[in-house]
Amino acid sequence: MAKARARTTTRKVKDRWKAKNWYQILAPSIFNNVPVAETLAESPDNLIGRVSEVSLQDLTNDFRKSHIKLLFSIDKIEQNTAHTQLKGTQLTSDYLRRMIRRRKSRVDGVFNVETRDGALLTVKPFAIAEKRIQSSQKKLIRNVMKEVIAKEGKVKTLNAFVRDCIDGKIGSEIYKNCKVYYPVKRIEVNKIEVKRLPTVIIEDEKPAEKPEEVPAAPPEEPVKEESEVPAEEEIPPEKPTEEEITKETPAEEEIPAEERETPVEEELVPEEAEKPKKKAPKTKAKTATKKKTAAKKTAKKTKEEPPE
């Protein structure tokens, strides 16, 4: 009897892995709903609230952002896809260890910020100085951090604020304002925690598209200012028409013999006569040949003269 009961209990036990289904996790709208990972669950209700950790390098394919971790929590499920909301961001521990060294000061801050669309965030920035600084200087740097973060949070939405923190724009803004008190080496946002989701839906402003680059035209030559009345030399002579020629030149019969002009014979001066011919310079070779011929003649004369 005991063996029969054991067999019936083993038959009733189901394989849990076969009952589970695969669900694809999508990133939030700030990252264009890119597929992040896949997970198993028995029912969709078990997925709600589950948190997945992803590196920013996996979403953007930029290896320079591998030290930033993103946390997404599942809030909605449609068929086999799970939609997520941003829960927070964080820097890796090894990245922080590389930046912090001996004989350097680290200034940490924790601030609560409310964004333009009603989201509540906890922002934790940190600054690193090249030398050890006083506590009064640290306090001034924290005040600058608080002012800049509160100012940026009022103007921007949740997505825009997180995007600027990831890109380092808020850190660079704090760095510029801290120069007045102390030349800080580096400022970054270590952690962001989303305490409350946005209550008002505000569309993010799309970045303005860059106009297509038009190839630069070659430099134009300076145009000469033409005078209103052109000079006499510049005015081209107008060709007279056949009717004007016939009117201006009367026939030979009408012109009296006294008024007829006798053609004057123009003395043509050849151009060759005006320009004197240049004599070719005598070369050394001709002088040498003349000397040889003169020497041969003298030698013949000496032979022909009889001895006295």
Backbone bond lengths (Angstrom), bond angles and torsions (degrees), N, CA, C in turn:
res aa  C-N    CA-C-N  psi(-1)  N-CA   C-N-CA  omega(-1)  CA-C   N-CA-C  phi
1 M - - - 1.452 - - 1.522 112.14 -
2 A 1.347 115.66 -40.56 1.471 119.63 -178.73 1.516 110.54 -65.67
3 K 1.360 115.87 -38.84 1.463 118.77 179.49 1.523 111.51 -65.82
4 A 1.298 117.19 -37.72 1.467 120.91 179.83 1.525 110.90 -65.38
5 R 1.324 116.60 -39.90 1.464 119.50 177.89 1.535 111.31 -63.97
6 A 1.340 116.07 -41.53 1.473 120.16 -179.53 1.525 110.60 -62.02
7 R 1.334 116.72 -37.73 1.466 119.84 179.68 1.527 111.16 -66.89
8 T 1.330 116.12 -40.28 1.466 119.27 -179.67 1.532 111.38 -66.33
9 T 1.348 116.66 -36.79 1.476 119.53 178.62 1.514 111.17 -67.72
10 T 1.327 117.71 -39.11 1.471 120.37 178.80 1.519 111.00 -65.57
11 R 1.317 117.75 -35.05 1.459 120.55 178.53 1.538 111.58 -67.21
12 K 1.367 114.88 -36.15 1.454 118.68 -177.94 1.531 112.99 -71.80
13 V 1.341 118.60 -25.86 1.481 121.54 -179.74 1.518 108.91 -67.14
14 K 1.334 115.44 127.63 1.472 121.43 179.67 1.523 110.60 -100.55
15 D 1.297 114.45 154.07 1.470 120.09 176.62 1.535 108.39 -81.57
16 R 1.327 117.58 113.58 1.460 121.86 -175.99 1.532 112.24 -66.13
17 W 1.326 117.70 -35.71 1.463 121.31 -176.83 1.527 111.34 -64.41
18 K 1.330 115.99 -34.72 1.461 118.63 179.00 1.529 111.78 -71.91
19 A 1.326 116.90 -25.53 1.460 120.34 -179.38 1.524 112.72 -80.20
20 K 1.325 117.36 -16.49 1.463 120.94 -177.25 1.535 111.82 -81.47
21 N 1.336 115.87 156.52 1.468 122.98 178.91 1.531 109.94 -124.41
22 W 1.339 113.98 156.04 1.467 120.44 178.65 1.528 109.37 -90.58
23 Y 1.344 115.30 138.02 1.461 122.08 178.10 1.536 108.63 -127.90
24 Q 1.319 115.01 137.65 1.465 120.63 179.18 1.529 109.50 -93.57
25 I 1.340 116.34 129.31 1.464 122.01 -178.82 1.523 108.93 -95.85
26 L 1.331 116.59 128.88 1.459 122.66 178.95 1.523 109.91 -108.08
27 A 1.345 115.61 145.68 1.464 121.29 177.53 1.536 109.53 -73.80
28 P 1.329 119.08 161.13 1.473 120.66 178.83 1.520 112.21 -69.17
29 S 1.336 115.51 176.84 1.469 121.24 -174.72 1.512 112.93 -64.39
30 I 1.332 118.50 -25.18 1.464 120.68 179.29 1.526 111.60 -62.83
31 F 1.347 117.14 -25.65 1.462 122.66 178.37 1.530 111.46 -112.21
32 N 1.335 116.99 26.59 1.474 123.83 172.36 1.529 113.31 62.06
33 N 1.332 117.38 30.51 1.478 122.32 175.23 1.531 112.90 52.27
34 V 1.308 115.37 45.22 1.474 120.83 179.66 1.531 108.79 -76.63
35 P 1.345 119.83 138.63 1.469 120.27 175.53 1.523 111.37 -64.98
36 V 1.330 114.83 130.06 1.468 120.71 -172.81 1.524 111.09 -102.52
37 A 1.336 116.31 -51.65 1.466 119.86 -175.54 1.525 108.81 -160.53
38 E 1.332 115.50 -178.17 1.457 122.75 176.53 1.528 108.40 -129.58
39 T 1.319 115.06 148.20 1.463 119.88 -177.83 1.525 110.17 -143.62
40 L 1.346 115.46 160.42 1.468 122.95 -179.94 1.524 110.16 -105.29
41 A 1.337 115.18 145.96 1.466 119.98 176.12 1.524 109.17 -161.31
42 E 1.331 115.33 147.80 1.456 119.87 177.70 1.521 111.94 -72.08
43 S 1.332 115.16 -39.32 1.473 120.02 -179.55 1.524 108.45 -142.28
44 P 1.339 118.09 156.39 1.462 120.79 179.61 1.519 114.09 -61.38
45 D 1.341 117.15 -27.33 1.464 119.26 -179.23 1.521 112.17 -66.27
46 N 1.323 116.32 -27.89 1.471 119.23 -179.80 1.535 112.64 -72.67
47 L 1.331 117.03 -16.91 1.469 120.19 -178.28 1.527 112.65 -83.77
48 I 1.309 117.78 -26.39 1.473 120.47 -175.00 1.531 109.14 -65.19
49 G 1.344 114.56 127.16 1.468 121.11 -177.94 1.510 113.65 94.66
50 R 1.331 118.27 -8.27 1.459 120.50 179.99 1.537 109.54 -72.76
51 V 1.341 116.95 138.45 1.467 123.35 -175.55 1.526 109.30 -108.83
52 S 1.324 115.76 132.46 1.476 121.45 175.91 1.528 109.28 -119.59
53 E 1.309 115.21 139.18 1.471 122.02 -177.50 1.528 109.12 -106.96
54 V 1.323 115.72 129.66 1.472 121.24 -176.66 1.522 108.72 -135.11
55 S 1.321 116.26 144.35 1.468 121.02 173.84 1.533 109.63 -83.44
56 L 1.319 115.39 145.91 1.466 119.18 179.80 1.520 111.67 -66.33
57 Q 1.306 117.01 -23.59 1.469 120.43 177.10 1.527 111.41 -63.45
58 D 1.339 117.49 -35.22 1.462 120.94 -179.51 1.529 112.22 -67.59
59 L 1.344 116.71 -26.89 1.456 120.03 -178.51 1.523 112.86 -88.43
60 T 1.321 116.59 -37.02 1.473 120.82 -174.56 1.520 113.58 -106.40
61 N 1.337 118.33 -9.36 1.479 122.43 -176.79 1.529 111.72 59.01
62 D 1.338 116.43 32.24 1.460 122.07 178.25 1.530 107.26 -113.98
63 F 1.338 116.92 111.49 1.464 120.02 -175.19 1.527 112.27 -68.59
64 R 1.349 117.38 -17.36 1.465 119.87 179.06 1.529 111.88 -71.80
65 K 1.339 117.51 -15.35 1.466 122.06 -179.88 1.528 112.13 -103.93
66 S 1.312 117.36 21.68 1.471 120.00 -176.97 1.526 112.22 -73.01
67 H 1.337 118.85 -16.25 1.467 121.82 -177.73 1.528 112.32 -86.21
68 I 1.348 118.46 -0.77 1.459 122.04 -178.64 1.533 108.78 -103.86
69 K 1.325 116.16 125.72 1.466 121.73 178.12 1.534 108.95 -106.37
70 L 1.333 115.48 140.40 1.465 122.04 178.99 1.516 108.76 -117.10
71 L 1.326 116.05 139.43 1.456 122.22 -179.99 1.525 108.59 -114.84
72 F 1.354 115.96 122.39 1.462 122.09 -179.97 1.526 108.74 -117.68
73 S 1.325 116.40 135.05 1.468 121.22 176.86 1.533 108.91 -113.62
74 I 1.324 116.42 134.92 1.469 122.62 -177.38 1.530 109.04 -76.61
75 D 1.356 115.56 129.79 1.464 119.35 -179.36 1.527 113.34 -125.94
76 K 1.326 118.21 -14.75 1.469 120.22 -177.11 1.519 109.15 -151.00
77 I 1.353 115.83 145.95 1.463 120.66 -178.59 1.521 108.54 -131.25
78 E 1.314 116.30 131.96 1.462 123.51 175.46 1.520 108.48 -128.18
79 Q 1.331 116.09 112.33 1.466 122.73 -176.75 1.533 109.30 55.51
80 N 1.343 118.20 -113.48 1.466 120.39 -178.53 1.527 112.71 -108.99
81 T 1.323 117.46 21.13 1.473 121.51 177.41 1.517 109.26 -118.59
82 A 1.337 115.38 139.79 1.465 122.36 -179.47 1.524 108.85 -114.20
83 H 1.321 117.38 120.70 1.462 122.91 178.47 1.525 109.37 -91.14
84 T 1.328 115.54 146.56 1.461 120.87 -172.28 1.528 111.33 -125.19
85 Q 1.332 114.38 166.23 1.456 123.84 172.17 1.525 108.34 -126.04
86 L 1.331 116.07 150.06 1.463 120.47 179.89 1.525 109.47 -71.88
87 K 1.323 115.75 125.56 1.459 120.65 178.51 1.523 111.69 -99.60
88 G 1.328 117.37 -29.45 1.459 119.94 178.85 1.514 111.78 167.62
89 T 1.321 114.80 174.86 1.467 122.33 176.85 1.529 108.43 -131.03
90 Q 1.333 114.91 160.49 1.459 119.59 -177.89 1.520 109.14 -160.10
91 L 1.336 116.40 148.31 1.461 122.09 174.80 1.524 109.51 -91.25
92 T 1.321 116.66 149.59 1.461 121.08 179.98 1.533 110.16 -71.41
93 S 1.325 115.67 153.71 1.472 120.80 -176.79 1.528 111.78 -68.86
94 D 1.340 117.55 -37.02 1.465 119.07 -179.53 1.532 111.49 -66.40
95 Y 1.339 117.13 -32.39 1.466 120.05 177.59 1.530 110.79 -66.36
96 L 1.335 116.86 -38.87 1.462 120.41 178.17 1.524 111.50 -68.15
97 R 1.318 117.43 -38.22 1.465 120.31 -179.88 1.524 111.79 -65.22
98 R 1.319 116.82 -34.24 1.470 119.07 179.26 1.525 111.70 -66.92
99 M 1.326 117.53 -30.68 1.454 121.08 -175.98 1.523 112.90 -83.65
100 I 1.315 118.46 -29.06 1.470 122.06 -175.42 1.528 108.67 -94.74
101 R 1.335 115.71 125.04 1.469 122.07 -179.94 1.534 109.62 -128.89
102 R 1.311 114.68 177.29 1.460 120.01 177.20 1.528 110.50 -70.54
103 R 1.339 114.11 155.96 1.467 122.75 177.38 1.533 112.27 58.06
104 K 1.316 115.07 29.59 1.462 121.03 174.24 1.520 108.83 -129.43
105 S 1.312 116.18 150.53 1.466 121.51 -178.31 1.524 110.21 -102.20
106 R 1.314 115.50 142.06 1.462 122.46 176.76 1.530 107.98 -118.77
107 V 1.318 116.04 129.97 1.456 122.28 -178.87 1.520 107.74 -115.15
108 D 1.330 117.27 115.40 1.460 122.60 180.00 1.518 109.93 -104.77
109 G 1.333 114.90 152.16 1.457 120.79 177.74 1.514 110.85 -144.20
110 V 1.343 115.88 147.10 1.470 122.09 177.36 1.521 106.85 -130.65
111 F 1.345 116.05 118.74 1.463 120.63 -174.90 1.533 109.52 -135.46
112 N 1.329 115.58 141.37 1.464 122.38 173.92 1.526 109.00 -97.74
113 V 1.326 115.71 130.14 1.467 121.28 -175.14 1.519 108.29 -129.37
114 E 1.322 115.60 139.00 1.463 121.49 173.01 1.518 108.62 -110.08
115 T 1.321 116.20 123.76 1.460 121.06 -175.42 1.524 110.79 -82.38
116 R 1.313 114.38 178.13 1.463 120.88 -176.56 1.532 112.51 -65.61
117 D 1.341 117.36 -33.51 1.468 120.93 -178.21 1.531 113.04 -91.88
118 G 1.326 118.12 11.82 1.460 121.79 173.67 1.508 115.53 92.91
119 A 1.336 120.35 6.44 1.465 122.39 178.57 1.530 109.77 -79.80
120 L 1.327 115.70 145.79 1.468 121.55 179.02 1.519 108.38 -110.68
121 L 1.338 115.74 127.18 1.463 121.59 -176.37 1.518 109.85 -126.38
122 T 1.326 114.63 153.02 1.465 122.18 169.40 1.523 107.16 -114.83
123 V 1.317 116.22 113.81 1.473 122.52 -175.14 1.522 107.93 -107.73
124 K 1.346 115.62 133.33 1.473 121.55 -178.98 1.534 109.78 -124.28
125 P 1.314 117.94 87.41 1.475 119.94 176.44 1.529 110.89 -86.26
126 F 1.314 116.08 167.27 1.467 121.36 175.39 1.528 108.42 -147.63
127 A 1.331 114.82 151.04 1.461 122.47 179.03 1.520 108.95 -126.75
128 I 1.328 116.18 148.36 1.470 121.97 -179.80 1.529 107.90 -125.29
129 A 1.329 115.75 125.60 1.459 122.14 177.36 1.526 109.39 -101.59
130 E 1.327 116.12 152.49 1.469 120.16 -177.23 1.527 112.15 -72.32
131 K 1.327 117.50 -25.14 1.459 122.00 179.78 1.524 109.14 -129.35
132 R 1.318 115.60 173.96 1.458 120.57 175.69 1.529 108.96 -75.41
133 I 1.325 115.56 128.24 1.458 120.74 -177.34 1.524 110.11 -115.25
134 Q 1.323 115.59 165.12 1.456 120.90 -177.57 1.531 110.58 -77.83
135 S 1.333 114.75 162.89 1.471 120.19 -179.59 1.525 111.23 -67.60
136 S 1.347 117.45 -29.55 1.469 119.98 177.66 1.532 110.89 -66.73
137 Q 1.337 116.29 -37.51 1.471 120.34 177.31 1.526 110.94 -68.55
138 K 1.330 117.27 -36.64 1.460 121.07 176.64 1.528 110.90 -63.15
139 K 1.333 115.30 -39.36 1.455 119.60 179.79 1.529 111.11 -64.76
140 L 1.329 117.23 -40.47 1.464 120.71 177.85 1.527 111.44 -63.33
141 I 1.340 116.40 -40.32 1.464 120.39 179.81 1.531 110.36 -65.43
142 R 1.348 117.31 -39.32 1.473 120.07 177.82 1.524 111.26 -64.31
143 N 1.316 116.81 -38.95 1.468 119.88 178.71 1.529 110.95 -63.50
144 V 1.330 116.73 -39.19 1.473 120.44 177.68 1.520 110.45 -64.97
145 M 1.331 116.87 -41.89 1.465 121.23 177.21 1.530 110.94 -57.82
146 K 1.332 115.50 -46.78 1.458 120.38 -177.39 1.527 111.32 -63.27
147 E 1.331 117.28 -43.18 1.469 121.02 -178.91 1.523 111.64 -63.84
148 V 1.330 116.60 -45.34 1.475 120.46 -176.84 1.528 110.38 -67.41
149 I 1.325 117.90 -44.00 1.471 121.17 -177.91 1.529 110.67 -66.33
150 A 1.344 117.48 -41.57 1.468 119.87 178.40 1.525 110.95 -65.57
151 K 1.320 116.63 -38.57 1.472 121.06 179.77 1.523 111.17 -65.87
152 E 1.330 117.18 -43.61 1.469 121.06 -179.49 1.529 111.15 -70.42
153 G 1.334 117.97 -34.67 1.454 120.46 -178.72 1.526 113.16 -68.06
154 K 1.327 117.74 -36.04 1.464 120.47 179.96 1.521 112.20 -66.86
155 V 1.315 116.46 -31.76 1.471 120.73 -174.17 1.524 111.84 -86.63
156 K 1.335 118.74 -31.79 1.460 122.42 -168.99 1.524 111.58 -109.66
157 T 1.333 113.73 159.52 1.463 120.76 175.28 1.522 110.20 -83.78
158 L 1.340 115.48 177.31 1.466 119.81 -178.81 1.523 111.07 -61.66
159 N 1.330 116.78 -48.39 1.469 120.07 -178.06 1.525 111.46 -62.73
160 A 1.338 116.67 -42.58 1.462 119.83 -178.88 1.523 111.01 -67.55
161 F 1.328 117.43 -39.09 1.468 120.90 -179.73 1.528 111.16 -65.50
162 V 1.329 116.72 -45.02 1.473 120.49 179.88 1.528 110.11 -65.22
163 R 1.337 116.43 -39.32 1.463 119.68 179.73 1.524 111.34 -63.00
164 D 1.338 117.32 -40.12 1.466 120.70 179.48 1.529 111.29 -69.46
165 C 1.333 117.01 -34.45 1.470 119.78 176.71 1.525 111.28 -66.19
166 I 1.331 116.58 -40.56 1.472 120.48 179.81 1.522 111.01 -68.06
167 D 1.331 116.61 -41.04 1.474 120.21 -179.26 1.521 113.20 -75.43
168 G 1.351 118.64 -13.04 1.457 121.45 178.34 1.514 114.78 88.54
169 K 1.346 118.14 12.27 1.466 119.81 -178.92 1.527 111.61 -71.33
170 I 1.339 117.15 -39.10 1.461 119.94 179.53 1.528 110.47 -69.32
171 G 1.321 116.88 -38.06 1.471 119.92 176.17 1.517 112.40 -62.00
172 S 1.326 116.83 -40.74 1.466 120.06 178.54 1.526 111.72 -68.52
173 E 1.354 116.84 -32.52 1.466 120.41 177.70 1.530 110.49 -67.52
174 I 1.321 116.85 -40.90 1.476 120.49 176.60 1.524 109.82 -65.44
175 Y 1.310 116.62 -38.95 1.478 121.17 -179.32 1.531 111.10 -61.20
176 K 1.333 117.03 -40.63 1.468 120.20 179.99 1.530 111.52 -64.73
177 N 1.348 116.63 -40.49 1.465 119.92 -178.11 1.525 112.43 -76.73
178 C 1.331 118.09 -21.64 1.472 120.87 179.19 1.523 113.28 -81.54
179 K 1.311 117.58 -14.41 1.462 120.45 -178.86 1.528 112.31 -60.93
180 V 1.324 116.39 -27.69 1.468 120.28 -178.23 1.525 110.80 -64.59
181 Y 1.347 117.22 -35.90 1.461 121.35 -175.02 1.527 112.16 -95.70
182 Y 1.340 115.86 -43.02 1.464 119.16 179.91 1.529 108.93 -160.40
183 P 1.325 117.69 137.69 1.480 119.69 179.40 1.531 111.90 -74.46
184 V 1.328 116.29 89.22 1.468 121.88 -178.21 1.525 109.33 -71.69
185 K 1.327 116.41 146.34 1.463 120.83 -178.39 1.523 111.84 -76.88
186 R 1.348 117.46 -46.99 1.465 120.96 -175.62 1.523 110.04 -155.04
187 I 1.335 115.51 145.08 1.471 122.00 176.56 1.522 108.11 -136.23
188 E 1.329 116.78 129.73 1.467 122.10 178.52 1.520 109.55 -143.43
189 V 1.328 115.23 163.50 1.468 121.91 176.80 1.520 107.39 -95.32
190 N 1.334 115.89 113.90 1.460 120.80 -175.53 1.524 111.75 -75.50
191 K 1.343 116.81 -44.40 1.465 120.05 -172.53 1.529 109.93 -147.89
192 I 1.330 115.50 144.30 1.469 122.92 172.38 1.523 107.67 -129.91
193 E 1.318 116.69 128.45 1.465 122.01 177.40 1.520 108.71 -119.71
194 V 1.337 116.19 128.75 1.466 121.45 179.76 1.531 107.54 -91.78
195 K 1.326 116.19 108.27 1.468 121.78 -179.41 1.527 111.58 -85.99
196 R 1.323 116.40 -33.83 1.467 120.75 -178.90 1.519 109.06 -143.04
197 L 1.333 115.39 135.24 1.463 120.19 -179.41 1.530 110.02 -76.27
198 P 1.334 117.75 163.59 1.473 119.97 -179.11 1.520 111.76 -61.36
199 T 1.333 116.17 138.63 1.461 122.51 178.04 1.522 112.36 -95.03
200 V 1.335 117.01 -21.61 1.464 122.87 -179.92 1.519 107.94 -120.13
201 I 1.322 116.46 135.46 1.471 121.01 179.16 1.533 108.37 -89.30
202 I 1.316 115.21 114.75 1.467 122.13 177.68 1.520 107.48 -125.14
203 E 1.308 115.82 124.80 1.464 120.13 179.46 1.519 110.08 -72.74
204 D 1.319 114.59 136.46 1.468 119.66 177.86 1.517 110.13 -71.45
205 E 1.325 114.87 144.66 1.460 120.09 177.29 1.523 108.91 -73.46
206 K 1.323 114.68 126.77 1.461 119.15 179.56 1.520 109.32 -76.02
207 P 1.344 117.62 139.98 1.458 119.14 178.70 1.513 110.99 -65.06
208 A 1.315 115.47 140.60 1.467 120.63 -178.24 1.507 110.36 -64.89
209 E 1.330 116.10 133.56 1.460 120.77 -179.86 1.524 109.93 -71.01
210 K 1.300 113.55 137.63 1.465 118.83 179.92 1.521 109.35 -75.00
211 P 1.325 117.53 134.52 1.464 119.27 177.81 1.521 111.08 -67.90
212 E 1.315 114.97 149.07 1.458 119.40 -179.96 1.521 110.09 -63.29
213 E 1.328 113.07 137.09 1.461 118.60 -177.83 1.529 109.41 -74.08
214 V 1.319 114.40 120.57 1.459 120.68 178.46 1.516 107.98 -92.90
215 P 1.345 119.04 131.40 1.470 119.65 179.37 1.520 111.34 -59.63
216 A 1.325 113.67 136.08 1.463 118.97 -176.90 1.517 110.47 -65.66
217 A 1.315 115.80 133.45 1.458 121.31 179.41 1.513 109.82 -75.15
218 P 1.344 118.43 148.60 1.466 120.45 178.37 1.513 110.53 -63.29
219 P 1.356 116.86 149.36 1.469 119.16 -178.47 1.522 111.19 -62.43
220 E 1.315 114.68 129.96 1.458 119.85 -178.49 1.517 110.20 -77.37
221 E 1.336 114.39 143.68 1.455 119.52 178.18 1.520 109.12 -71.99
222 P 1.349 116.47 143.49 1.469 118.37 -179.86 1.523 110.76 -63.61
223 V 1.312 114.48 129.56 1.469 120.58 -178.51 1.519 108.91 -83.00
224 K 1.306 116.00 129.71 1.459 120.98 178.29 1.520 109.06 -74.72
225 E 1.313 114.75 133.66 1.451 119.67 179.34 1.525 109.12 -74.22
226 E 1.311 114.82 117.29 1.462 119.79 -179.36 1.528 109.23 -83.01
227 S 1.296 114.92 133.19 1.462 120.10 177.60 1.521 109.29 -70.11
228 E 1.317 115.38 155.29 1.461 120.41 -177.68 1.522 111.33 -62.39
229 V 1.351 115.13 -43.24 1.458 119.46 179.38 1.510 107.79 -106.94
230 P 1.301 119.96 114.43 1.462 120.41 -178.89 1.529 111.14 -69.78
231 A 1.325 115.80 155.39 1.466 120.68 179.54 1.522 110.10 -67.77
232 E 1.355 113.27 164.91 1.464 117.96 -176.71 1.520 111.69 -65.65
233 E 1.358 115.15 -33.41 1.462 117.96 -178.25 1.532 111.08 -69.76
234 E 1.339 117.21 -32.01 1.463 120.34 -175.05 1.526 112.13 -77.25
235 I 1.337 118.16 -23.17 1.457 120.31 -177.06 1.518 109.05 -73.66
236 P 1.311 120.31 118.35 1.469 121.15 179.91 1.528 110.21 -73.78
237 P 1.310 116.38 139.94 1.482 119.01 -179.82 1.523 110.48 -69.01
238 E 1.312 115.93 133.07 1.453 121.45 179.57 1.524 110.19 -78.51
239 K 1.323 115.01 136.16 1.458 119.81 179.85 1.529 109.57 -77.21
240 P 1.327 116.82 126.52 1.473 118.62 179.55 1.525 111.04 -72.27
241 T 1.286 115.65 144.50 1.471 121.11 178.40 1.523 110.21 -78.01
242 E 1.354 115.99 168.56 1.474 121.16 -178.31 1.518 111.44 -65.08
243 E 1.356 117.96 -36.39 1.473 120.19 -179.53 1.508 110.98 -65.66
244 E 1.373 117.56 -40.35 1.455 120.54 179.31 1.519 110.90 -65.70
245 I 1.347 116.75 -36.81 1.474 119.61 -179.75 1.518 110.03 -65.07
246 T 1.296 116.25 -43.31 1.472 119.69 -179.12 1.518 111.88 -65.85
247 K 1.367 116.68 -35.68 1.469 119.89 179.39 1.518 111.47 -70.86
248 E 1.366 116.94 -42.01 1.457 120.12 -175.32 1.529 111.55 -73.16
249 T 1.330 117.86 -38.98 1.481 120.95 -177.22 1.520 108.42 -98.53
250 P 1.342 117.88 104.87 1.474 119.75 176.98 1.513 111.60 -71.53
251 A 1.299 116.08 162.98 1.471 121.41 -179.77 1.528 109.86 -66.06
252 E 1.382 115.90 161.66 1.464 121.64 -177.73 1.531 111.73 -68.21
253 E 1.324 117.28 -27.87 1.461 119.79 -178.86 1.528 110.92 -70.61
254 E 1.345 117.96 -35.11 1.453 120.48 -177.69 1.517 111.80 -73.94
255 I 1.330 119.36 -31.50 1.465 121.98 -178.04 1.519 108.10 -76.03
256 P 1.373 119.39 128.57 1.478 121.05 177.14 1.508 111.27 -68.23
257 A 1.346 112.20 160.52 1.471 117.60 -175.59 1.511 111.60 -68.08
258 E 1.372 117.62 -29.62 1.465 119.56 -178.43 1.520 111.14 -68.84
259 E 1.341 114.17 -36.87 1.472 117.39 -175.89 1.517 112.90 -79.78
260 R 1.323 114.55 -14.80 1.470 116.09 179.92 1.527 110.21 -66.66
261 E 1.284 115.23 131.80 1.463 120.86 -179.55 1.517 109.35 -86.69
262 T 1.336 111.93 133.86 1.459 117.55 178.03 1.524 108.42 -83.56
263 P 1.268 117.18 133.05 1.472 118.55 -178.96 1.520 111.41 -66.63
264 V 1.295 115.77 130.46 1.454 121.82 179.86 1.519 107.98 -91.34
265 E 1.328 111.65 130.50 1.458 117.21 179.40 1.526 108.96 -74.26
266 E 1.290 113.05 115.72 1.468 118.55 178.97 1.519 109.27 -82.35
267 E 1.301 113.13 129.85 1.468 118.65 178.51 1.524 108.39 -79.42
268 L 1.265 113.96 114.45 1.461 119.49 179.53 1.511 109.17 -82.21
269 V 1.272 115.73 122.62 1.465 120.77 178.87 1.512 107.73 -100.65
270 P 1.280 115.90 115.34 1.473 116.39 179.20 1.519 111.19 -65.42
271 E 1.304 112.97 144.07 1.460 118.59 -179.60 1.515 112.43 -66.70
272 E 1.343 115.04 -28.19 1.460 117.71 -179.03 1.516 111.48 -68.65
273 A 1.365 116.79 -33.18 1.455 119.46 179.68 1.518 111.39 -68.98
274 E 1.334 116.88 -36.00 1.457 119.60 -179.58 1.518 111.07 -65.41
275 K 1.311 116.72 -42.85 1.459 120.32 -177.09 1.529 109.38 -92.75
276 P 1.342 119.16 115.75 1.480 120.49 177.72 1.521 110.54 -68.05
277 K 1.321 111.76 142.45 1.465 117.01 -179.34 1.514 109.92 -71.25
278 K 1.315 113.06 137.10 1.456 119.08 178.25 1.521 108.92 -84.48
279 K 1.335 114.94 130.06 1.466 120.30 177.68 1.507 109.01 -77.33
280 A 1.314 113.83 137.04 1.465 118.82 -179.99 1.509 109.40 -72.68
281 P 1.266 119.04 135.65 1.476 120.55 -179.41 1.520 110.97 -68.92
282 K 1.301 113.54 140.20 1.462 119.64 178.99 1.507 109.68 -74.79
283 T 1.308 114.17 133.33 1.459 119.27 -179.45 1.510 110.25 -89.97
284 K 1.307 115.01 166.64 1.456 120.88 -179.97 1.514 111.49 -71.43
285 A 1.348 115.70 -28.11 1.473 118.15 -177.52 1.522 110.77 -64.11
286 K 1.379 117.53 -39.31 1.466 120.56 -179.60 1.526 111.41 -66.11
287 T 1.313 117.76 -38.76 1.480 120.24 178.61 1.511 110.94 -65.73
288 A 1.315 116.23 -35.85 1.476 119.05 179.83 1.524 110.29 -67.75
289 T 1.321 119.00 -40.18 1.475 121.16 179.66 1.527 110.68 -66.72
290 K 1.356 116.21 -36.94 1.472 118.77 178.44 1.510 111.37 -64.11
291 K 1.329 117.90 -40.28 1.466 121.19 178.28 1.525 111.34 -62.95
292 K 1.367 116.24 -38.88 1.473 118.67 179.84 1.520 111.60 -65.59
293 T 1.338 117.44 -42.10 1.477 120.54 -179.62 1.532 111.50 -65.66
294 A 1.353 116.20 -37.35 1.476 119.57 178.13 1.516 110.51 -65.79
295 A 1.326 118.13 -38.02 1.470 121.71 179.98 1.521 110.91 -67.47
296 K 1.368 117.42 -37.01 1.460 120.23 179.16 1.527 110.68 -66.49
297 K 1.353 117.42 -39.57 1.466 120.88 -179.96 1.523 111.97 -64.20
298 T 1.311 117.17 -42.00 1.476 120.32 179.09 1.515 110.82 -64.80
299 A 1.345 116.07 -34.97 1.473 119.30 -179.80 1.520 110.46 -68.27
300 K 1.348 118.39 -38.53 1.462 121.34 178.91 1.517 110.62 -66.31
301 K 1.344 118.56 -39.57 1.476 122.17 -178.74 1.523 110.01 -63.71
302 T 1.268 118.48 -41.01 1.463 121.82 -179.95 1.522 111.63 -64.33
303 K 1.321 117.61 -34.73 1.457 120.80 179.23 1.530 110.64 -72.12
304 E 1.316 118.57 -40.76 1.456 122.46 -177.32 1.529 112.91 -70.15
305 E 1.329 119.93 -31.33 1.480 121.82 -179.50 1.523 109.04 -68.72
306 P 1.398 117.63 125.48 1.475 119.87 179.85 1.530 109.51 -73.04
307 P 1.276 114.32 154.68 1.471 117.61 177.76 1.523 109.14 -73.55
308 E 1.342 119.72 146.16 1.456 124.26 -178.42 1.534 111.18 -76.67
